[in-house]
Amino acid sequence: METWKFASYIEENKEYKIEGINIWNHDWHCADRKIEVIGPRTGNPYLFNQYEIRTPEKIVTFVAGEFSDELMGLYMREGNGFQKSS
């Protein structure tokens, strides 16, 4: 089973990079999967969509969605060098 960890709050159109790719400069392809994640502030569960960004060099996968407090959150797969953004 995959474990997804909170990476960062994100603001629409404010630069945020995953593996050097600014997520707002690319189309997000929905993987038609809902992933249960835990909100970092409240500990409440949320069902967010899993997305992929495909470039000629790589594919990055993440989970993103909006919390009830109108903040967007981004989650990354645990492992594979995952480091929480500051």
Secondary structure in CASP SS format (residue, H / E / C, confidence):
PFRMAT SS
TARGET T0000
AUTHOR 0000-0000-0000
METHOD secondary structure of the structure
MODEL  1
M C 1.00
E C 1.00
T C 1.00
W E 1.00
K E 1.00
F E 1.00
A E 1.00
S E 1.00
Y E 1.00
I E 1.00
E C 1.00
E C 1.00
N C 1.00
K C 1.00
E C 1.00
Y C 1.00
K E 1.00
I E 1.00
E C 1.00
G C 1.00
I E 1.00
N E 1.00
I H 1.00
W H 1.00
N H 1.00
H C 1.00
D C 1.00
W C 1.00
H E 1.00
C E 1.00
A E 1.00
D E 1.00
R E 1.00
K E 1.00
I E 1.00
E E 1.00
V E 1.00
I E 1.00
G C 1.00
P C 1.00
R C 1.00
T C 1.00
G C 1.00
N C 1.00
P E 1.00
Y E 1.00
L E 1.00
F E 1.00
N E 1.00
Q E 1.00
Y E 1.00
E E 1.00
I E 1.00
R E 1.00
T C 1.00
P C 1.00
E C 1.00
K C 1.00
I E 1.00
V E 1.00
T E 1.00
F E 1.00
V E 1.00
A E 1.00
G E 1.00
E E 1.00
F C 1.00
S C 1.00
D C 1.00
E C 1.00
L C 1.00
M E 1.00
G E 1.00
L E 1.00
Y E 1.00
M E 1.00
R E 1.00
E C 1.00
G C 1.00
N C 1.00
G C 1.00
F C 1.00
Q C 1.00
K C 1.00
S C 1.00
S C 1.00
END
